[in-house]
């Protein structure tokens, strides 16, 4: 009888574990994106995966050149596609970026829950991006001297220099003309 109870308990635990497991392939079919999502999971960024799962988000590389104003400078967006599915579209110009950087963009965009971001949500998303870069960046690896690398390095520096009374990321967002227009701060 004890063996039967133990077997049943093991079965239930394994079943529950599978029910709450994240499969990167549920979010994308792109191998680079799947690798980035797996990297986030291995780093313990379960909140990112929960956000993706909760909103049934699909992640892909897309040409954002015609998407919106200043789209050539857009890293990624969290929006809805024509079928009403929540999607994260990473600018296709970053397709060859290191996996760690793609993971940081996904982490940022996963924090966008509202249909229209406000200053608080953008701050949280950007802090998450910076924290992920600090966690995922391999200090023994040389990263390309790109706009994305410079952004992540700058954000992580601001993140580490901030404290409870002085949020440098929030200040940067609030003073940035692009974000001021996008967030309606003007």
C-alpha contacts under 8 A as a table, 3 or more apart, distances in Angstrom:
res1	aa1	res2	aa2	distance
1	X	4	X	5.14
1	X	5	X	6.35
2	X	5	X	5.14
2	X	6	X	6.12
3	X	6	X	5.05
3	X	7	X	6.05
4	X	7	X	5.10
4	X	8	X	6.11
5	X	8	X	5.09
5	X	9	X	6.07
6	X	9	X	5.08
6	X	10	X	6.09
7	X	10	X	5.11
7	X	11	X	6.12
8	X	11	X	5.02
8	X	12	X	6.17
9	X	12	X	5.10
9	X	13	X	6.15
10	X	13	X	5.14
10	X	14	X	6.12
11	X	14	X	5.20
11	X	15	X	6.05
12	X	15	X	5.04
12	X	16	X	6.09
13	X	16	X	5.15
13	X	17	X	6.05
14	X	17	X	5.03
14	X	18	X	6.24
15	X	18	X	5.21
15	X	19	X	6.21
16	X	19	X	4.95
16	X	20	X	6.40
17	X	20	X	5.42
17	X	21	X	6.10
18	X	21	X	4.97
22	X	26	X	7.91
22	X	49	X	6.99
22	X	53	X	7.98
23	X	26	X	5.48
23	X	27	X	7.56
24	X	27	X	5.52
24	X	28	X	6.71
24	X	34	X	5.23
24	X	35	X	7.93
24	X	37	X	5.78
24	X	38	X	6.28
25	X	28	X	5.21
25	X	29	X	5.82
25	X	34	X	6.24
26	X	29	X	7.87
26	X	58	X	7.70
27	X	34	X	7.76
27	X	52	X	7.47
27	X	53	X	7.97
27	X	56	X	7.63
27	X	57	X	6.19
27	X	58	X	4.62
27	X	59	X	5.80
28	X	33	X	6.63
28	X	34	X	6.36
28	X	58	X	5.70
28	X	59	X	5.26
28	X	60	X	6.39
29	X	33	X	7.72
29	X	34	X	7.08
29	X	60	X	7.95
30	X	33	X	5.36
30	X	34	X	6.12
30	X	60	X	6.88
31	X	34	X	4.98
31	X	35	X	6.09
32	X	35	X	5.10
32	X	36	X	6.29
32	X	95	X	7.89
32	X	99	X	6.67
33	X	36	X	4.96
33	X	37	X	6.16
33	X	59	X	7.27
33	X	60	X	7.22
33	X	99	X	7.68
33	X	102	X	7.06
33	X	103	X	7.63
34	X	37	X	5.10
34	X	38	X	6.08
35	X	38	X	5.06
35	X	39	X	6.09
35	X	99	X	6.82
36	X	39	X	4.95
36	X	40	X	6.31
36	X	99	X	5.30
36	X	100	X	6.45
36	X	102	X	6.06
36	X	103	X	4.60
37	X	40	X	5.04
37	X	41	X	6.30
37	X	49	X	7.82
37	X	103	X	6.27
37	X	106	X	7.85
38	X	41	X	5.02
38	X	42	X	6.13
39	X	42	X	5.08
39	X	43	X	6.13
39	X	100	X	7.49
39	X	103	X	7.11
40	X	43	X	5.07
40	X	44	X	6.42
40	X	45	X	5.25
40	X	46	X	7.58
40	X	48	X	7.68
40	X	49	X	7.91
40	X	103	X	6.41
41	X	44	X	5.17
41	X	45	X	5.48
41	X	46	X	6.10
41	X	49	X	7.22
42	X	45	X	7.52
43	X	135	X	7.61
43	X	136	X	7.47
45	X	48	X	5.62
45	X	49	X	6.91
46	X	49	X	5.01
46	X	50	X	6.01
47	X	50	X	4.96
47	X	51	X	6.11
48	X	51	X	5.19
48	X	52	X	6.30
48	X	107	X	5.70
48	X	110	X	5.84
48	X	111	X	7.22
49	X	52	X	5.05
49	X	53	X	6.06
50	X	53	X	5.03
50	X	54	X	5.81
51	X	54	X	5.11
51	X	55	X	6.23
51	X	110	X	5.82
51	X	111	X	6.97
52	X	55	X	5.54
52	X	56	X	5.83
52	X	57	X	5.03
52	X	58	X	7.81
52	X	110	X	6.00
53	X	56	X	4.82
53	X	57	X	6.46
54	X	57	X	7.83
55	X	86	X	6.63
56	X	85	X	7.46
56	X	86	X	6.61
57	X	85	X	7.02
57	X	86	X	4.91
57	X	87	X	5.14
57	X	88	X	6.89
58	X	85	X	7.62
58	X	86	X	6.54
58	X	87	X	4.75
58	X	88	X	6.24
59	X	87	X	5.70
59	X	88	X	4.70
59	X	89	X	6.01
59	X	90	X	7.53
59	X	106	X	7.95
60	X	87	X	7.69
60	X	88	X	6.45
60	X	89	X	5.23
60	X	90	X	6.12
61	X	89	X	5.57
61	X	90	X	4.66
61	X	91	X	5.78
61	X	92	X	4.87
61	X	95	X	6.75
62	X	89	X	5.63
62	X	90	X	5.92
62	X	91	X	5.37
62	X	92	X	4.93
63	X	66	X	7.51
63	X	67	X	7.96
63	X	91	X	5.77
63	X	92	X	5.23
63	X	93	X	7.59
64	X	67	X	4.92
64	X	68	X	7.42
64	X	71	X	5.65
64	X	72	X	6.76
64	X	74	X	7.45
64	X	89	X	7.97
64	X	91	X	5.62
64	X	92	X	7.31
65	X	68	X	7.35
65	X	71	X	5.20
65	X	72	X	5.32
66	X	69	X	7.99
66	X	71	X	6.81
67	X	71	X	6.14
68	X	71	X	5.15
70	X	73	X	5.54
70	X	74	X	6.65
71	X	74	X	4.78
74	X	77	X	7.55
74	X	91	X	6.77
75	X	90	X	6.16
75	X	91	X	5.43
75	X	94	X	7.73
75	X	105	X	7.40
75	X	148	X	7.87
76	X	88	X	6.85
76	X	89	X	5.44
76	X	90	X	4.16
76	X	91	X	5.45
76	X	105	X	6.75
76	X	109	X	7.23
77	X	88	X	5.58
77	X	89	X	5.32
77	X	90	X	6.59
77	X	109	X	6.58
78	X	86	X	7.19
78	X	87	X	5.72
78	X	88	X	4.42
78	X	89	X	6.48
78	X	109	X	5.68
78	X	110	X	7.58
78	X	112	X	6.81
79	X	86	X	5.72
79	X	87	X	5.45
79	X	88	X	6.44
79	X	89	X	7.88
79	X	115	X	7.68
80	X	83	X	7.62
80	X	84	X	5.42
80	X	85	X	5.29
80	X	86	X	4.43
80	X	87	X	5.55
81	X	84	X	5.40
81	X	85	X	5.50
81	X	86	X	6.52
81	X	87	X	6.47
82	X	85	X	7.47
88	X	106	X	7.39
88	X	109	X	6.65
88	X	110	X	7.85
90	X	94	X	7.32
90	X	105	X	7.54
91	X	94	X	5.88
91	X	95	X	7.54
92	X	95	X	5.17
93	X	96	X	7.55
94	X	97	X	5.08
94	X	102	X	7.82
97	X	101	X	6.44
97	X	102	X	6.73
98	X	101	X	5.44
98	X	102	X	6.61
98	X	143	X	7.53
99	X	102	X	5.07
99	X	103	X	6.16
100	X	103	X	5.07
100	X	104	X	6.40
100	X	133	X	7.20
100	X	136	X	5.88
100	X	137	X	6.50
101	X	104	X	5.03
101	X	105	X	6.44
101	X	133	X	7.13
101	X	148	X	7.66
101	X	149	X	7.62
101	X	152	X	7.94
102	X	105	X	5.17
102	X	106	X	6.30
103	X	106	X	5.09
103	X	107	X	6.10
103	X	132	X	7.81
104	X	107	X	4.98
104	X	108	X	6.19
104	X	128	X	7.85
104	X	129	X	4.92
104	X	130	X	7.46
104	X	132	X	5.67
104	X	133	X	6.07
105	X	108	X	5.12
105	X	109	X	6.23
105	X	129	X	6.45
106	X	109	X	5.20
106	X	110	X	5.94
107	X	110	X	5.20
107	X	111	X	6.78
107	X	125	X	7.46
107	X	128	X	6.42
107	X	129	X	5.81
107	X	132	X	7.32
108	X	111	X	5.65
108	X	112	X	7.53
108	X	125	X	4.53
108	X	126	X	5.83
108	X	127	X	7.89
108	X	128	X	5.81
108	X	129	X	4.82
109	X	112	X	5.54
109	X	125	X	6.64
110	X	113	X	7.45
110	X	125	X	7.64
111	X	121	X	7.31
111	X	124	X	7.09
111	X	125	X	5.08
111	X	128	X	7.81
112	X	115	X	7.88
112	X	117	X	6.69
112	X	121	X	6.57
112	X	122	X	7.49
112	X	125	X	6.76
113	X	117	X	7.86
114	X	117	X	5.89
117	X	120	X	7.95
117	X	121	X	5.76
117	X	122	X	6.19
117	X	183	X	6.62
118	X	121	X	5.39
118	X	122	X	6.13
118	X	183	X	5.57
119	X	122	X	5.17
119	X	123	X	6.02
119	X	170	X	7.56
119	X	173	X	7.55
119	X	174	X	7.16
119	X	183	X	6.54
120	X	123	X	5.06
120	X	124	X	6.21
120	X	170	X	7.86
121	X	124	X	5.10
121	X	125	X	6.11
122	X	125	X	5.06
122	X	126	X	6.03
122	X	173	X	7.81
123	X	126	X	5.15
123	X	127	X	6.01
123	X	169	X	6.55
123	X	170	X	5.35
123	X	173	X	7.17
124	X	127	X	5.12
124	X	128	X	6.13
125	X	128	X	5.10
125	X	129	X	6.29
126	X	129	X	4.96
126	X	130	X	6.24
126	X	155	X	7.71
126	X	169	X	7.30
127	X	130	X	5.07
127	X	131	X	6.04
127	X	155	X	7.77
127	X	159	X	6.57
127	X	169	X	7.00
128	X	131	X	5.07
128	X	132	X	6.05
129	X	132	X	5.22
129	X	133	X	6.28
129	X	152	X	7.68
130	X	133	X	5.09
130	X	134	X	6.32
130	X	152	X	6.29
130	X	153	X	7.98
130	X	155	X	5.38
130	X	156	X	4.56
130	X	159	X	6.44
131	X	134	X	5.11
131	X	135	X	6.22
131	X	156	X	6.63
131	X	159	X	7.34
132	X	135	X	4.95
132	X	136	X	5.79
133	X	136	X	5.14
133	X	137	X	5.39
133	X	152	X	6.54
133	X	153	X	7.86
133	X	156	X	6.79
134	X	137	X	5.73
134	X	156	X	6.31
138	X	141	X	5.41
139	X	142	X	7.65
143	X	149	X	7.03
144	X	149	X	6.85
145	X	149	X	6.30
145	X	150	X	7.09
146	X	149	X	5.19
146	X	150	X	6.24
147	X	150	X	5.22
147	X	151	X	6.15
148	X	151	X	5.03
148	X	152	X	6.20
149	X	152	X	5.21
149	X	153	X	6.10
150	X	153	X	5.15
150	X	154	X	6.03
151	X	154	X	5.14
151	X	155	X	6.05
152	X	155	X	5.11
152	X	156	X	6.01
153	X	156	X	5.23
153	X	157	X	6.18
154	X	157	X	5.12
154	X	158	X	6.29
155	X	158	X	5.07
155	X	159	X	6.01
155	X	169	X	7.02
156	X	159	X	4.90
156	X	160	X	6.12
157	X	160	X	5.27
157	X	161	X	6.15
158	X	161	X	5.09
158	X	162	X	6.08
158	X	168	X	5.58
158	X	169	X	5.98
159	X	162	X	5.31
159	X	167	X	7.71
159	X	168	X	6.87
159	X	169	X	6.43
160	X	163	X	7.99
161	X	168	X	7.35
162	X	165	X	7.88
162	X	166	X	5.53
162	X	167	X	4.94
162	X	168	X	5.45
162	X	169	X	7.65
163	X	166	X	5.19
163	X	167	X	6.01
164	X	167	X	6.68
167	X	170	X	5.45
167	X	171	X	6.40
168	X	171	X	4.99
168	X	172	X	6.10
169	X	172	X	5.05
169	X	173	X	6.24
170	X	173	X	5.20
170	X	174	X	6.06
171	X	174	X	5.10
171	X	175	X	6.15
172	X	175	X	5.30
172	X	176	X	6.10
173	X	176	X	5.20
173	X	179	X	6.09
173	X	180	X	7.51
174	X	179	X	6.92
174	X	180	X	6.22
174	X	185	X	7.52
175	X	179	X	7.84
175	X	180	X	6.89
176	X	179	X	5.43
176	X	180	X	5.93
177	X	180	X	4.95
177	X	181	X	6.20
178	X	181	X	5.39
178	X	182	X	6.14
179	X	182	X	4.82
179	X	183	X	5.63
179	X	184	X	7.97
179	X	185	X	7.82
180	X	183	X	5.35
180	X	184	X	5.78
180	X	185	X	4.59
180	X	186	X	5.65
181	X	184	X	5.16
181	X	185	X	6.24
181	X	186	X	6.08
182	X	185	X	7.79
